[in-house]
Amino acid sequence: MTRWYQEKKREHFYREAKAQGYRARSAFKLKQIQERFSIFSPGDTVVDLGAAPGGWSQVTLEYIGGNGRVIAIDLSMMVPLAGVDIIQGDISTETTLSELADHLQGAAVDVVLSDMSPDITGNYSVDQARSLWLSEQALQVAEKILKNGGYFVCKLFEGEDSPGFINQVRSRFQQVKRYSPEASRKSSSEIYIVAKGYHKTANSLLSR
């Protein structure tokens, strides 16, 4: 695939995001994941990690409807979005996890999403290692709050340590797939891990 075609495709999704009122081009990645794997159902409770500027939360709302709920978490400030509870914080800290537990009030979580990315340095090894760390943090959150049978969707930069992480996910979910949405840049090393059928353990925020 030529660089010209890649640029045109990226431009296309950017224009479509603007035209359809999405806050980010990445909204189309989640739409393509939903079309392929049907991760959302009406009335779901969804936690969106690395949510800013809010494109994934917007798409989630479309699928879960008015009876559903989205809790969005990001280090960066996110402009308010109707129907979304926003937490500004670091998911690796107890403070943020405690705030999330307060929001949930014991409610079951159907889907945990993570589109988190590290600040890109241009050093592939460093960027991949940071991406892996974020993915591991997202998995730890999912383990604490997902209900039995829940879904986990996580962005990961592929590298030599990726198989180890994917095996961790496989040990906790019934089905695990790797997926590259059309809206992703073909030159990017990013993939999405889509996991279905969580096996719940005693290590849960919901049991507090």
C-alpha positions as a Markdown table, in Angstrom:
| # | Residue | x | y | z |
|---|---|---|---|---|
| 1 | Met | 0.0 | 0.0 | 0.0 |
| 2 | Thr | 1.5 | 3.3 | -1.0 |
| 3 | Arg | 2.0 | 6.2 | 1.3 |
| 4 | Trp | -0.3 | 8.3 | -0.9 |
| 5 | Tyr | -3.1 | 5.8 | -0.3 |
| 6 | Gln | -2.4 | 5.7 | 3.4 |
| 7 | Glu | -2.6 | 9.5 | 3.6 |
| 8 | Lys | -5.8 | 9.6 | 1.6 |
| 9 | Lys | -7.4 | 6.9 | 3.9 |
| 10 | Arg | -6.4 | 8.8 | 7.0 |
| 11 | Glu | -7.7 | 12.0 | 5.5 |
| 12 | His | -11.0 | 10.3 | 4.7 |
| 13 | Phe | -11.6 | 9.1 | 8.2 |
| 14 | Tyr | -10.6 | 12.5 | 9.6 |
| 15 | Arg | -13.1 | 14.2 | 7.3 |
| 16 | Glu | -15.8 | 11.6 | 8.2 |
| 17 | Ala | -15.2 | 12.2 | 11.9 |
| 18 | Lys | -15.7 | 15.9 | 11.5 |
| 19 | Ala | -18.8 | 15.4 | 9.3 |
| 20 | Gln | -20.4 | 13.0 | 11.7 |
| 21 | Gly | -19.6 | 15.0 | 14.8 |
| 22 | Tyr | -17.1 | 12.6 | 16.3 |
| 23 | Arg | -14.3 | 14.1 | 18.4 |
| 24 | Ala | -11.6 | 11.8 | 17.0 |
| 25 | Arg | -10.9 | 9.8 | 13.9 |
| 26 | Ser | -10.4 | 6.8 | 16.2 |
| 27 | Ala | -14.2 | 6.6 | 16.6 |
| 28 | Phe | -14.2 | 4.6 | 13.4 |
| 29 | Lys | -11.8 | 2.0 | 14.8 |
| 30 | Leu | -14.4 | 1.2 | 17.6 |
| 31 | Lys | -17.2 | 1.2 | 15.1 |
| 32 | Gln | -15.4 | -1.4 | 13.0 |
| 33 | Ile | -14.6 | -3.4 | 16.1 |
| 34 | Gln | -18.3 | -3.4 | 17.1 |
| 35 | Glu | -19.3 | -4.4 | 13.5 |
| 36 | Arg | -16.9 | -7.3 | 13.6 |
| 37 | Phe | -17.3 | -8.6 | 17.2 |
| 38 | Ser | -20.6 | -7.1 | 18.6 |
| 39 | Ile | -19.1 | -6.2 | 21.9 |
| 40 | Phe | -21.9 | -3.8 | 23.0 |
| 41 | Ser | -25.5 | -4.5 | 23.9 |
| 42 | Pro | -28.3 | -2.0 | 24.8 |
| 43 | Gly | -28.1 | -1.1 | 28.5 |
| 44 | Asp | -24.5 | -2.0 | 29.0 |
| 45 | Thr | -22.2 | -0.3 | 31.6 |
| 46 | Val | -18.9 | 0.5 | 29.9 |
| 47 | Val | -15.6 | 1.9 | 31.3 |
| 48 | Asp | -13.6 | 3.7 | 28.7 |
| 49 | Leu | -9.9 | 4.0 | 29.6 |
| 50 | Gly | -7.7 | 6.7 | 27.9 |
| 51 | Ala | -11.0 | 8.2 | 26.7 |
| 52 | Ala | -10.0 | 11.8 | 25.8 |
| 53 | Pro | -11.1 | 13.5 | 23.6 |
| 54 | Gly | -14.1 | 11.3 | 23.7 |
| 55 | Gly | -14.6 | 9.7 | 20.3 |
| 56 | Trp | -14.9 | 6.2 | 21.7 |
| 57 | Ser | -17.3 | 7.3 | 24.4 |
| 58 | Gln | -19.5 | 8.9 | 21.7 |
| 59 | Val | -19.6 | 5.6 | 19.7 |
| 60 | Thr | -20.3 | 3.6 | 22.8 |
| 61 | Leu | -23.3 | 5.7 | 23.6 |
| 62 | Glu | -24.8 | 5.0 | 20.2 |
| 63 | Tyr | -24.8 | 1.3 | 20.8 |
| 64 | Ile | -25.7 | 1.1 | 24.5 |
| 65 | Gly | -28.6 | 3.5 | 24.3 |
| 66 | Gly | -30.2 | 5.7 | 27.0 |
| 67 | Asn | -30.4 | 2.9 | 29.6 |
| 68 | Gly | -26.6 | 2.3 | 29.3 |
| 69 | Arg | -23.8 | 4.0 | 31.1 |
| 70 | Val | -20.3 | 5.1 | 30.2 |
| 71 | Ile | -17.6 | 6.1 | 32.7 |
| 72 | Ala | -14.6 | 7.7 | 30.9 |
| 73 | Ile | -11.2 | 8.0 | 32.5 |
| 74 | Asp | -8.1 | 9.9 | 31.2 |
| 75 | Leu | -5.1 | 11.7 | 32.6 |
| 76 | Ser | -6.1 | 14.7 | 30.3 |
| 77 | Met | -9.1 | 16.8 | 30.9 |
| 78 | Met | -12.0 | 15.8 | 28.7 |
| 79 | Val | -14.7 | 18.2 | 27.5 |
| 80 | Pro | -18.0 | 17.1 | 29.1 |
| 81 | Leu | -20.1 | 14.8 | 27.1 |
| 82 | Ala | -23.8 | 14.2 | 27.8 |
| 83 | Gly | -24.5 | 10.8 | 29.1 |
| 84 | Val | -20.8 | 10.2 | 30.2 |
| 85 | Asp | -19.4 | 10.3 | 33.7 |
| 86 | Ile | -15.8 | 11.6 | 33.5 |
| 87 | Ile | -12.9 | 10.9 | 35.8 |
| 88 | Gln | -9.6 | 12.7 | 35.3 |
| 89 | Gly | -6.9 | 10.6 | 36.8 |
| 90 | Asp | -4.3 | 7.9 | 36.4 |
| 91 | Ile | -5.7 | 4.3 | 36.3 |
| 92 | Ser | -2.5 | 2.9 | 37.9 |
| 93 | Thr | -3.3 | 4.8 | 41.2 |
| 94 | Glu | -5.5 | 3.7 | 44.1 |
| 95 | Thr | -7.0 | 7.2 | 44.1 |
| 96 | Thr | -8.5 | 6.8 | 40.6 |
| 97 | Leu | -9.5 | 3.2 | 41.2 |
| 98 | Ser | -11.3 | 4.3 | 44.4 |
| 99 | Glu | -13.1 | 7.1 | 42.5 |
| 100 | Leu | -14.1 | 4.6 | 39.8 |
| 101 | Ala | -15.5 | 2.3 | 42.6 |
| 102 | Asp | -17.5 | 5.2 | 44.0 |
| 103 | His | -19.0 | 5.8 | 40.5 |
| 104 | Leu | -19.9 | 2.2 | 40.0 |
| 105 | Gln | -21.4 | 1.7 | 43.5 |
| 106 | Gly | -21.3 | -2.1 | 43.0 |
| 107 | Ala | -22.7 | -2.1 | 39.5 |
| 108 | Ala | -21.5 | -4.8 | 37.1 |
| 109 | Val | -19.4 | -3.7 | 34.2 |
| 110 | Asp | -20.1 | -5.3 | 30.8 |
| 111 | Val | -17.2 | -3.9 | 28.7 |
| 112 | Val | -13.8 | -2.3 | 29.5 |
| 113 | Leu | -12.2 | -0.4 | 26.6 |
| 114 | Ser | -8.7 | 0.9 | 26.4 |
| 115 | Asp | -7.4 | 3.0 | 23.6 |
| 116 | Met | -4.5 | 4.3 | 25.7 |
| 117 | Ser | -1.3 | 5.3 | 23.9 |
| 118 | Pro | 2.0 | 6.4 | 25.4 |
| 119 | Asp | 3.5 | 9.7 | 24.5 |
| 120 | Ile | 5.4 | 8.7 | 21.3 |
| 121 | Thr | 9.2 | 9.2 | 21.5 |
| 122 | Gly | 10.0 | 7.7 | 18.1 |
| 123 | Asn | 12.1 | 5.1 | 19.7 |
| 124 | Tyr | 10.2 | 1.9 | 18.9 |
| 125 | Ser | 11.5 | -0.2 | 21.8 |
| 126 | Val | 10.6 | 2.5 | 24.3 |
| 127 | Asp | 7.2 | 3.2 | 22.8 |
| 128 | Gln | 6.3 | -0.5 | 22.6 |
| 129 | Ala | 7.4 | -1.1 | 26.2 |
| 130 | Arg | 5.3 | 1.9 | 27.4 |
| 131 | Ser | 2.3 | 0.6 | 25.4 |
| 132 | Leu | 2.7 | -2.8 | 26.9 |
| 133 | Trp | 2.7 | -1.3 | 30.4 |
| 134 | Leu | -0.5 | 0.6 | 29.7 |
| 135 | Ser | -2.1 | -2.5 | 28.3 |
| 136 | Glu | -1.2 | -4.4 | 31.5 |
| 137 | Gln | -2.7 | -1.6 | 33.6 |
| 138 | Ala | -5.9 | -1.8 | 31.5 |
| 139 | Leu | -6.1 | -5.6 | 32.1 |
| 140 | Gln | -5.7 | -5.1 | 35.8 |
| 141 | Val | -8.6 | -2.7 | 35.9 |
| 142 | Ala | -10.7 | -5.1 | 33.8 |
| 143 | Glu | -9.9 | -7.9 | 36.2 |
| 144 | Lys | -11.2 | -5.8 | 39.1 |
| 145 | Ile | -14.5 | -4.6 | 37.6 |
| 146 | Leu | -15.7 | -6.8 | 34.8 |
| 147 | Lys | -18.7 | -9.2 | 35.3 |
| 148 | Asn | -18.5 | -12.8 | 34.3 |
| 149 | Gly | -18.7 | -13.0 | 30.5 |
| 150 | Gly | -17.7 | -9.4 | 30.0 |
| 151 | Tyr | -15.7 | -8.0 | 27.2 |
| 152 | Phe | -12.2 | -6.3 | 27.1 |
| 153 | Val | -10.9 | -4.3 | 24.2 |
| 154 | Cys | -7.3 | -3.1 | 24.4 |
| 155 | Lys | -4.9 | -1.3 | 22.0 |
| 156 | Leu | -1.4 | -2.7 | 22.0 |
| 157 | Phe | 1.8 | -1.8 | 20.0 |
| 158 | Glu | 3.2 | -5.1 | 18.8 |
| 159 | Gly | 6.6 | -6.2 | 19.9 |
| 160 | Glu | 8.6 | -9.1 | 21.2 |
| 161 | Asp | 6.7 | -9.0 | 24.5 |
| 162 | Ser | 3.2 | -8.9 | 22.9 |
| 163 | Pro | 2.7 | -12.7 | 22.9 |
| 164 | Gly | 3.2 | -12.8 | 26.7 |
| 165 | Phe | 0.5 | -10.2 | 27.3 |
| 166 | Ile | -1.9 | -11.9 | 24.9 |
| 167 | Asn | -1.4 | -15.1 | 26.8 |
| 168 | Gln | -2.3 | -13.3 | 30.0 |
| 169 | Val | -5.5 | -12.2 | 28.4 |
| 170 | Arg | -6.2 | -15.7 | 27.1 |
| 171 | Ser | -5.9 | -17.1 | 30.6 |
| 172 | Arg | -8.7 | -14.8 | 31.8 |
| 173 | Phe | -11.1 | -14.9 | 28.8 |
| 174 | Gln | -12.9 | -17.6 | 26.8 |
| 175 | Gln | -12.1 | -16.1 | 23.4 |
| 176 | Val | -9.3 | -13.7 | 22.4 |
| 177 | Lys | -8.8 | -12.2 | 18.9 |
| 178 | Arg | -6.2 | -9.8 | 17.4 |
| 179 | Tyr | -7.7 | -7.2 | 15.1 |
| 180 | Ser | -6.5 | -4.4 | 13.0 |
| 181 | Pro | -9.4 | -2.0 | 12.0 |
| 182 | Glu | -9.4 | -0.5 | 8.6 |
| 183 | Ala | -9.3 | 2.9 | 10.2 |
| 184 | Ser | -5.9 | 2.2 | 11.8 |
| 185 | Arg | -2.8 | 3.3 | 9.9 |
| 186 | Lys | -1.3 | 0.4 | 8.0 |
| 187 | Ser | 2.2 | 1.7 | 8.9 |
| 188 | Ser | 1.3 | 1.6 | 12.6 |
| 189 | Ser | 2.3 | -1.3 | 14.8 |
| 190 | Glu | -1.0 | -1.0 | 16.8 |
| 191 | Ile | -3.4 | -3.9 | 17.0 |
| 192 | Tyr | -6.5 | -4.4 | 19.2 |
| 193 | Ile | -7.0 | -7.3 | 21.5 |
| 194 | Val | -10.7 | -8.2 | 21.6 |
| 195 | Ala | -11.5 | -10.6 | 24.5 |
| 196 | Lys | -14.9 | -12.1 | 25.3 |
| 197 | Gly | -16.1 | -14.2 | 28.2 |
| 198 | Tyr | -14.3 | -13.0 | 31.3 |
| 199 | His | -13.7 | -15.5 | 34.1 |
| 200 | Lys | -14.4 | -13.5 | 37.3 |
| 201 | Thr | -12.1 | -13.9 | 40.4 |
| 202 | Ala | -12.4 | -12.7 | 43.9 |
| 203 | Asn | -10.1 | -9.7 | 43.1 |
| 204 | Ser | -12.8 | -7.2 | 42.4 |
| 205 | Leu | -13.6 | -3.6 | 43.2 |
| 206 | Leu | -17.3 | -4.6 | 43.1 |
| 207 | Ser | -16.9 | -6.8 | 46.2 |
| 208 | Arg | -15.7 | -3.9 | 48.3 |
